[in-house]
Amino acid sequence: MLLAAADTAAQGGLQGYLYTYGPLVLMFVVLYFLLIRPQQKRQKTRNMMLGNLKKGDKVVTIGGLHGTILELGDDTVVIRVNDVTKLTFERSAVNAVSSSPGEDKK
């Protein structure tokens, strides 16, 4: 008789934990797939784009400045805006590559 009572109490306790912590676990899973995973993918593609920069690429900075890369350093990029103006930016300030030198020749 005591074993039967202990067995039903253990099942109720497990079900209670499932009802208590199940929604919390489900919420973390949903947040991972809706927020964390897409952000990691965007960060990975951005780091790949910044790593693949080369001289002659036409880029757009975060501030909206369009120019062509003249020099690349470890952390800096020198961009030619027009024939006379050269500006130095952090590599992380490059927002997008609008075209590469190989694309212009096609």
C-alpha angles and dihedrals in degrees: 000000000000091000092054092051092049091048094054091045090054092052092049091049092053091048090048091054090049092052092045102045102022096083090046092053091045090052092053091049092051092047090050094054096040102040117008102043097048090047091053090051092051091048091050093051091046092051089048091050092049091048093051096053114128139174114287096029114136107228141180119218127217088260092055098256114150119209149129124263113246102169136014127205131176093270104004138068126198110213126194109218098179135344093292108025122084120177129190118220137172111261089240090060090071108102103180143355108234096187141346127225090252092055093055092058095054 
